[in-house]
């Protein structure tokens, strides 16, 4: 229970920190992801989606029901962080006329 609370708090700071703690303290990533490289690519490109997948994964059934919504929400968080960062970068650039 204590480890779960720590990972939940870490996800508020950074999904990558939460994934790192999940990898160190639990075996959820090795259970839910097929290979190290899929997890590593998810860590770099889609951290919220990878974290949601690891949390929603059930060893016998995979991701079903509410878990699909959780993974979709993680993907939306990843995409919004990409576009939000691009929009913020465009706002900081001086207008070139």
Buried (B, 14 or more C-beta within 10 A) or exposed (E): EEEEEBBEEBBEEEBBBBBBBBBEEBEBBEEBBEEEEBBEEBBEEBBBBBBBBBBBBEEEEEBEEEBEEBBEEBBEBBEEEEEEEEEEEEEEEEEEE
